[in-house]
Amino acid sequence: MKTVSSGTERHRIPFIAIVPFLLMAFGLTWGLLALYILLPGRMNVVFGELTGHHPLFFLAVYAPAIAAIVIVAYHSGLSGLRHYFSRLLLWRCPPAWYVFLILGIPLLFIGGAAIKGNLLAEPLPFSSFKALLMALILMAIKGPIEEFGWRGFALPLIQRKFAPIWAGLMVGIIWGGWHFPAFLLSGTPQSAWSFTPFFIGSVAASVIMTPLFNASHGSILLPALFHFQLINPIWPDAQPYDTIFFLGAAALVVWLNRKKMFRQVDGIQDVIPDTDAI
């Protein structure tokens, strides 16, 4: 598959587009959640209590993807969007990454749960196969959609200015901080967690995803699969001890990819690949 050079791509989606992207992503998410924090009574009466399944919560979660799609459409129109979405079809990467996605991430959660002491307490907390299937579907259409924004848009732009290691850290800090209002609201999944270990874990996960993103030539599909594994309801509750294992995995991934992680030239910088077919 042919892609445009970074120089050509830079004219299609300018680096400064990161500013409206962040303003839209944070503005929509934080704005919606702030209304529930500051005006809970009125919002509950008008829109209903906010939960992880509420349509407004989905809208807040989709904000990074919405922001990315709006900016791509503004700069490149429908043709640009079509090429941008084609990155969902990029799946080729070294086999070791698939081993990590399928087996490695679950092992990180299992390790955290073992330390927490609840590994065997509730191995599959679902009353029926239907309940399990619905939980998997909800997770698949919720968090992974964020990756159209974080890895699909923000990461390649930031890698134009910084080496992958620093770009991954920056996106992780932004990504983790973006979740903060959800920790202040009862009824959201994050309300039962501690923010600090979640934030550190998000930064570690972002660092891990960066070489995966680059190795897959800018795939949105594989970071989305990674994101799904992070929230897969099958894995045991390992908060906050899973953070320890993700930090260890991040350090190992950086060491194994140290030559490419510290060279800016090795980072994917294209938001819109120049391709008509895959």
Phi and psi in degrees as a GROMACS rama.xvg file:
@    title "Ramachandran Plot"
@    xaxis  label "Phi"
@    yaxis  label "Psi"
@TYPE xy
-92.1111  141.709  LYS-2
-128.33  154.663  THR-3
-71.933  155.146  VAL-4
-70.3367  163.988  SER-5
-60.3425  -33.2562  SER-6
-64.6761  -44.2533  GLY-7
-66.3162  -44.7225  THR-8
-60.0186  -35.5386  GLU-9
-63.0481  -27.4407  ARG-10
-79.0124  -21.7291  HIS-11
-85.7118  -47.334  ARG-12
-123.563  99.7809  ILE-13
-67.9549  153.646  PRO-14
-57.8881  -34.5214  PHE-15
-62.6595  -15.0934  ILE-16
-63.9091  -14.5684  ALA-17
-63.046  -27.78  ILE-18
-68.7794  -55.6199  VAL-19
-62.6013  -30.2847  PRO-20
-60.1055  -49.8509  PHE-21
-66.6177  -38.7205  LEU-22
-62.7105  -42.3206  LEU-23
-70.6189  -45.1864  MET-24
-62.6931  -48.3936  ALA-25
-73.9591  -38.3765  PHE-26
-61.797  -45.7048  GLY-27
-68.9885  -48.2911  LEU-28
-67.0686  -54.8389  THR-29
-66.6641  -32.9427  TRP-30
-64.4557  -46.9115  GLY-31
-62.6582  -47.674  LEU-32
-69.6392  -32.2829  LEU-33
-63.6393  -35.7359  ALA-34
-61.9815  -39.414  LEU-35
-73.1865  -28.5222  TYR-36
-76.0435  -42.5732  ILE-37
-88.2355  -30.6923  LEU-38
-128.703  57.2693  LEU-39
-61.1575  -42.1258  PRO-40
-61.6881  -49.7971  GLY-41
-66.3283  -42.1406  ARG-42
-64.9158  -38.9551  MET-43
-64.901  -37.1761  ASN-44
-69.3801  -44.9268  VAL-45
-77.964  -45.9474  VAL-46
-112.742  -9.99714  PHE-47
92.7818  162.194  GLY-48
-63.9099  135.963  GLU-49
-78.3087  123.985  LEU-50
-130.845  176.428  THR-51
-66.8458  -11.1289  GLY-52
-107.618  0.305253  HIS-53
-70.9843  140.206  HIS-54
-55.9679  -35.9542  PRO-55
-69.0677  -30.3477  LEU-56
-68.5447  -39.8581  PHE-57
-61.5511  -42.0277  PHE-58
-60.7857  -41.631  LEU-59
-64.1183  -39.9385  ALA-60
-68.0318  -35.3389  VAL-61
-78.8124  -4.65807  TYR-62
-53.508  -45.1137  ALA-63
-61.5794  -38.6936  PRO-64
-67.5518  -43.1693  ALA-65
-59.8426  -45.2995  ILE-66
-60.8745  -45.7055  ALA-67
-62.7223  -44.9983  ALA-68
-64.5323  -41.2978  ILE-69
-61.8769  -43.9688  VAL-70
-70.5854  -40.4883  ILE-71
-62.3783  -43.4176  VAL-72
-63.8716  -39.2539  ALA-73
-63.4195  -43.1305  TYR-74
-83.9821  -30.972  HIS-75
-130.619  -0.310044  SER-76
67.8733  -164.536  GLY-77
-65.3827  -34.5823  LEU-78
-63.5919  -43.2533  SER-79
-63.1937  -40.1324  GLY-80
-62.4404  -41.2417  LEU-81
-61.4692  -43.851  ARG-82
-67.2841  -38.1789  HIS-83
-61.4411  -47.3574  TYR-84
-67.9013  -21.1325  PHE-85
-62.9145  -18.7288  SER-86
-68.3095  -12.7888  ARG-87
-69.1952  -16.6899  LEU-88
-95.087  -0.753149  LEU-89
-82.9063  116.152  LEU-90
-129.881  -10.175  TRP-91
-77.547  130.026  ARG-92
-163.585  168.098  CYS-93
-55.0825  139.158  PRO-94
-54.7614  -29.0204  PRO-95
-58.9065  -31.2913  ALA-96
-67.8496  -36.6992  TRP-97
-67.7462  -35.5763  TYR-98
-62.1492  -43.207  VAL-99
-65.4603  -42.7659  PHE-100
-64.0021  -41.179  LEU-101
-85.8769  -38.7218  ILE-102
-113.29  -38.4971  LEU-103
-65.7563  -48.0185  GLY-104
-61.6058  -46.7591  ILE-105
-56.4144  -37.7359  PRO-106
-65.0653  -32.4913  LEU-107
-64.3305  -41.6221  LEU-108
-69.505  -38.9218  PHE-109
-63.3674  -40.6167  ILE-110
-62.47  -43.2115  GLY-111
-64.3847  -40.5461  GLY-112
-66.8705  -34.0982  ALA-113
-63.717  -41.1926  ALA-114
-67.5617  -38.6823  ILE-115
-68.1303  -27.329  LYS-116
93.3926  14.1303  GLY-117
-120.709  22.4237  ASN-118
-59.8207  -41.0903  LEU-119
-106.174  6.31391  LEU-120
-68.5243  -42.913  ALA-121
-147.118  78.7625  GLU-122
-61.5081  -32.6861  PRO-123
-143.787  86.8607  LEU-124
-77.9427  57.2997  PRO-125
-134.122  139.432  PHE-126
-76.6363  -21.5355  SER-127
-156.973  166.809  SER-128
-64.1596  -35.2933  PHE-129
-62.1928  -42.5049  LYS-130
-63.9359  -40.6994  ALA-131
-63.066  -45.545  LEU-132
-62.17  -42.7097  LEU-133
-64.235  -39.6292  MET-134
-63.9074  -41.6076  ALA-135
-64.3138  -41.9178  LEU-136
-64.5406  -44.0554  ILE-137
-61.9719  -41.3784  LEU-138
-67.9481  -35.7206  MET-139
-67.8853  -30.3586  ALA-140
-102.114  10.3028  ILE-141
-110.167  -93.1082  LYS-142
-55.5399  -44.2976  GLY-143
-58.1416  -24.2981  PRO-144
-63.2834  -26.613  ILE-145
-55.2675  -28.7323  GLU-146
-67.7179  -16.3174  GLU-147
-61.2142  -28.5683  PHE-148
-93.765  -53.7311  GLY-149
-67.4606  -61.5554  TRP-150
-87.9132  -28.6957  ARG-151
-73.8027  -27.1377  GLY-152
-125.731  -56.7897  PHE-153
-66.4783  -45.7257  ALA-154
-60.9638  -49.9697  LEU-155
-62.7854  -33.6997  PRO-156
-65.8891  -45.8482  LEU-157
-68.2885  -29.5915  ILE-158
-70.988  -9.56222  GLN-159
-70.769  -24.5223  ARG-160
-110.112  -20.8385  LYS-161
-136.045  154.865  PHE-162
-64.7851  155.582  ALA-163
-52.1482  -38.5955  PRO-164
-60.5891  -43.4859  ILE-165
-75.2614  -36.4512  TRP-166
-63.1189  -42.7731  ALA-167
-62.5349  -40.7632  GLY-168
-64.1607  -42.5676  LEU-169
-63.7447  -47.5389  MET-170
-62.8198  -37.4929  VAL-171
-64.0616  -41.0779  GLY-172
-64.9898  -43.682  ILE-173
-63.6318  -47.3138  ILE-174
-61.5563  -47.6274  TRP-175
-64.3053  -44.0484  GLY-176
-65.5533  -32.6159  GLY-177
-58.657  -29.4625  TRP-178
-77.1464  -12.4434  HIS-179
-51.6293  -48.1507  PHE-180
-57.5043  -29.8167  PRO-181
-63.7865  -24.2533  ALA-182
-76.2202  -11.6135  PHE-183
-96.7136  -1.11809  LEU-184
-116.602  125.647  LEU-185
-70.4128  146.849  SER-186
99.0786  -18.3615  GLY-187
-90.658  153.687  THR-188
-57.3642  -34.7953  PRO-189
-72.598  -17.3998  GLN-190
-63.9924  -20.0427  SER-191
-93.2689  0.332861  ALA-192
-109.887  167.077  TRP-193
-94.3498  134.579  SER-194
-68.968  -42.5528  PHE-195
-58.6943  -52.7072  THR-196
-64.4966  -33.0868  PRO-197
-62.9823  -44.4092  PHE-198
-62.0235  -46.9111  PHE-199
-62.8644  -41.6981  ILE-200
-63.6675  -35.9764  GLY-201
-64.8201  -42.2352  SER-202
-63.8074  -43.125  VAL-203
-62.2898  -43.9895  ALA-204
-63.5233  -37.7924  ALA-205
-64.159  -39.9376  SER-206
-63.1442  -40.8306  VAL-207
-65.8336  -41.3367  ILE-208
-68.3644  -24.2782  MET-209
-62.3128  -52.1156  THR-210
-67.1281  -27.2435  PRO-211
-63.6366  -46.1455  LEU-212
-59.0558  -45.7218  PHE-213
-70.1757  -38.5624  ASN-214
-67.1842  -25.6273  ALA-215
-96.1593  13.6722  SER-216
62.0814  35.1961  HIS-217
90.3155  24.9655  GLY-218
-62.2228  139.569  SER-219
-92.6508  -28.7645  ILE-220
-59.3874  -49.0063  LEU-221
-70.8077  -41.0549  LEU-222
-60.9994  -34.5492  PRO-223
-65.0593  -40.5018  ALA-224
-64.853  -40.53  LEU-225
-58.8115  -46.655  PHE-226
-61.7396  -41.4704  HIS-227
-61.0092  -41.0892  PHE-228
-63.9022  -30.1258  GLN-229
-66.6757  -28.1726  LEU-230
-117.067  12.1177  ILE-231
-58.031  119.516  ASN-232
-68.4924  -9.68392  PRO-233
-73.203  -33.5852  ILE-234
-70.5941  146.751  TRP-235
-68.0434  154.01  PRO-236
-68.7077  116.105  ASP-237
-120.285  7.90684  ALA-238
-64.1385  135.88  GLN-239
-98.0258  8.64476  PRO-240
-74.2766  -19.1512  TYR-241
-62.7277  -25.0577  ASP-242
-57.9188  -38.5487  THR-243
-59.9832  -44.0176  ILE-244
-71.888  -35.8143  PHE-245
-68.6762  -35.2262  PHE-246
-63.8795  -42.8285  LEU-247
-63.1899  -41.7477  GLY-248
-65.494  -39.0123  ALA-249
-63.057  -43.8031  ALA-250
-61.8426  -42.0713  ALA-251
-65.7157  -43.4049  LEU-252
-62.8554  -42.5457  VAL-253
-62.823  -42.0865  VAL-254
-65.1471  -42.8051  TRP-255
-67.6854  -27.8196  LEU-256
-112.64  26.1776  ASN-257
-60.1379  -32.4787  ARG-258
-67.2629  -40.5299  LYS-259
-86.7824  -25.8625  LYS-260
-69.9296  -25.6501  MET-261
-106.882  12.3973  PHE-262
-120.041  120.323  ARG-263
-60.5659  -33.4232  GLN-264
-62.9665  -21.5878  VAL-265
-88.9006  -0.333802  ASP-266
-90.9156  138.487  GLY-267
-68.5308  128.819  ILE-268
-119.442  6.06287  GLN-269
-95.871  123.172  ASP-270
-83.8957  -39.0198  VAL-271
-118.194  107.488  ILE-272
-71.4081  142.999  PRO-273
-90.6312  88.7492  ASP-274
-150.7  144.172  THR-275
-103.261  -17.5118  ASP-276
-156.459  153.857  ALA-277
